[in-house]
Amino acid sequence: MCKSFIFTVFCVLVVTVDSARCQPVPAAAGADEIQVLIDVSGSMKQNDPDNLRVEASRLLVNLLPDGAKAAFWLFAEKTAPLSATDAVNATWKQQAGKTIGNIHSRGLYTHIEDAIQTVLSQGFKGGGKKHLILLTDGFVDISKDIMQSADSRERILSEWIPKLQQQNINVQTVALSEQADKELLEKLAFETGGWAETAQSAEQLQRVFLKMAQKAAPKETLPLTDNKFQVDSGIHEFSVLVFKKPHAAPTQLVAPDGKSISKQSMVANVSWLESQAYDLITVKQPLIGEWRLVAEVDPDNQVMIVTDLKLQLSEIPNFLGENEALPIKAHFTDKDKLITRADFLGMLTLEVIQDQQAPAKMLVVVAEPGFYQHKTEHLSLGKHLLKIVADGKTFKREIIHEIEVVATPITVEKHVDAAQRQVTLKLLPDTKLIDPAGLVVNAVINQTGHEPETRALTNKDGVWLLDLAGLPAQTTTHVNFNVMAKDHAGKPLAPAIKPLSIDDSWFVPAEKVEAAAPAAYTDAHHESADPEKTDHEADAGQHEQAEHELHPPPDAPETNWLLVGGIMLAINLILGVGGFFTYRYLKKSQADKHQQLLERLS
């Protein structure tokens, strides 16, 4: 009885401790919001004579994830809603798909400022991630007076970009034609951490809108190799996007049981959206096994999935400075809960593929069971395609992300005084490219609830300084830079400096940052005094990770002190009860021995 009691209490304690160690992944703050602005000015008659914006917009509607909030707007001299802001579901997609047909080319002007202002005041409502997709083919044009248009353009740069930043709105811009104001559109994207694309023709809009959808609402995909992909038991639904060339043969899908599916098949769990340029095929509760796509191989074809078993990534910026490293961190969740089981992780391999190069293996994060990491370095200027591929032997997952590496002829050094909550920024121009005598730098500083403040940076011995003192806690300070420069021949330059968002993480003491972060990385806001030593320590950290990869350490989550107190009380109870029964057992044993001895003597 004693042994049974102790065993039962021990089992209860083990289960209780294990449940305390399994911390759920925090839920999202709110539904993502996506607002789409479509230019309907008269110039679209030349740049989109077949109104291909309709089919491209329908594709975007069907690529938006269920649960997000979205709306479409038309703008020219005024801005008007095309579909109401509402949660994305089957009904919303059906209604939006119909109203998309009202896209036209009858507008008189291209009032981009009014479009941005209207969406900010009427469109965005919630607390989730915010994305604004802007399609236009022209310049800011609000009246016959070109000076009014120039003033409107300047207000977008000086007033509306800071407001977009204050609300953390990422702007994705699409320039339809070479006549569009690409400088303005790229500035909107760069300053807000969004993305900019140019469609050389209306026929490219579908592919460009696919990229916009990936940026605004990234989806997990399955690797598609030679038009084949593997469906596992964790996938509830997949959608195959197939781009078609003119006069292409009808698209078909071949299921694992060998049955062919076409648009005419009328299969209950298959829906088929068809246009001249693409097919979007959605299969609910698909058969497990290898599926085959009967269509021309296209690098933009994708298999997007709905699943509980998800590959999750740390946030990857769209823009990266020259010579800047890109840390990538990944983990898996099952129904939004982090997976740390050794049997699952032991079968898992994660790789990063950059621009079709040889895969680079992601390493285990020793201090964080379930997490993997990789650092991508030495990226050349321009756009790069990254694929993060996970292989779990019985399943595969893939996430595709495109980034752009921009030139940084002006380096920004950050010096932080955590105690005083003061940040000093030092801007160092590359004097081989930039004439210091012709360099003018203005910083636009804005905080929530305050009007943007513009400061001219002062030049001191070839360094342009900006001091930010007494920054308030629990508030993010956004800093943009407007730079005018010339090279040594007097040619104007427009150097790009990445905007900065200064929050409480900048003022965390260095020792706490080091304790919280993997050894292979340093905090982005603290500079290393010895680069060679940092590289050596990073190599040592990666070697240590390789040694521990096959034997990951146990979980080390936060301590629940209330539960620990209860456990200690239970342990004392067990010791007390166990001591009592042990004393009785020893006393009885000693008495039995005495009795046996007496019987032997008699």
C-alpha positions, 0 to 999 in steps of 0.5 A: 500500500505504501509503495502504491501511494508513493508511486501515485503521488510521484506520477501526479507530480511528474504530469503537473511539472510537465504541464507547467513546462509546456508554455503555449505560443502567444496568440496574435494581437488581431486579424491582419488588415489588407487594403488595396488601392486600384488606379482607375485614371484615364491613362489606364486605357493605354497601359491596360487596354484589356482591363487585366486589372480585373483578373489580377484583382480576382486572383488577389481576392482568392489568395487572401487568407480566411480571417484577415480583414480586407477591402478594395478601393478605386481612386482617380480624382476621388477615392471610393470603396469597391468592397467593404472592409470585412473578414475574408471568407467564402462569402466575402470572396464571392461578393468581392469577385463580382464587384471587381468587375467594376474596375474601369479607366474613366478617371480624370486625375491620379490623386494618390494623396487622397487615396492614402488619406482615405484609407488611413481614415476609413480603412484600417480599424484593428490591431493586427498587421497592416498592409496597403497595396497600391497599384498606379500607372502615373505620377501624382496628378491632382489638377491642371496646376502642376504646382498643386500636384508637386505640393501633393507629392511633397506632402506624401513624402513629408507628412503621409509616410510618417503617418503610415509609419506611426500606424505600422502600415507596410506599403506594397506598390505596383508601378504599371508602366515605365511612366509611373513615379517609381521614385515615389513608389519605391520611397513609399515601400522602402520607408514603410518596410513594404515592397515595390514591383514594376509590371512591364505590361498588364499581362504581368499583373497576375504574377506581381499580385502574387508577390504582393499577396505573399508579402501581405499574407505569406502562406506555407507551401509544398515543394513543387518539383517536376510538377509533383508534390507530396501531400501528408495527413496534416494537410486539410486543403491545398491550392495550386496556382498554375500560370498559363501561356496563350493557347496552353492545353487545359490544366489537369491534376492527377491524384495519388489514386491515379484519377485525373481531375480537370475543370469539367470533372465536377468533383465535390471537394475541388473548386476551380478558378480559371482565367486566360492567364492562370488556374487556381485549383483548391482541393479540400481534404485531399488524398495522402500521397504524391500529386502530379500537375499536368501543365507547363513547368513555371517557376511561379507555380505554387502549392499553398496549403492549410494545415495545423502543422506549420513551419514558422519563421522569425520576421524577415525584413524586405530590405537589407543593407549592403554587408548586413547579415540576415539571421533566420530563425525557424520552428514548428507548431501544431495547432499554434503550440511549439513542438519540442518533442525529441522524436519529432525534432530528430526526424527534422531537417531544415535548409535555406536555399538562396537563389537556386544555390546549394542548400545551407543547413539550419542549426539547432538552437541549443538554448531553445529546444525546437528552434533552428537558425541560420545566418545568411551573409555576403549578399550582393546588391539587388533582389534575392529569393530565399526558400526555407525548406523543412523535411520531416521524412513523412512531410515537407514544408516550404516558405518563400521570401524575397528580399532586396539588398540596397546600397549603403553609401552612408553608414549609421552607427548607433550609440545607446545610453540605456540609463538615460534612454538616450540614442546618438546616431552617427552618419558616416558617408563613403567619401569615395562616392559622396562629396561631403561638401554637398551632403545635406541630411534631415531626420524626420522623427515621429512618435504616436500622438505627436506631430512629426519633427524635422531636424537638420543633422549637423556635420562635425569632422565628417560625421553627421550627428543626431541626438535623441534624449529622454525617449519615453518608455513603451513608445516607439520612435520612428526616424526617417532620413531625407538625404540630398547628396552629390558625387565628386563630379557634381551629379545628384545622388539619392542615397537610401538610409533604412528607417529606424524604429527605436523601442524598449528593446534598444535599452535592455542591458547588454548582459540580459541581451546576451543571456536571452539570445543565441551565442551565434548572434549579437543584438542589432542595436549593440556594436561589437568592439572586436569584429574578429573576436565576434566571428571567432565566438560565432564559429565556436557557437556553431561548433557547439550547436553541431555537437549538441544537434543529435542530443538536444538538451531538456526544455528550460522554460520560465519557472512557475514559482507558485507551482514549485511551492506546491511541489515542494510541499508535496515532496515534504509530504511524501518524505514525511509519509515515506519516513513514517512507513520506513520507520515502521518497516525497519522496526517490524523487520528488527522484531522479526529478526529477534524472534527468529534468533530466539527460535534458533537458540531454543 
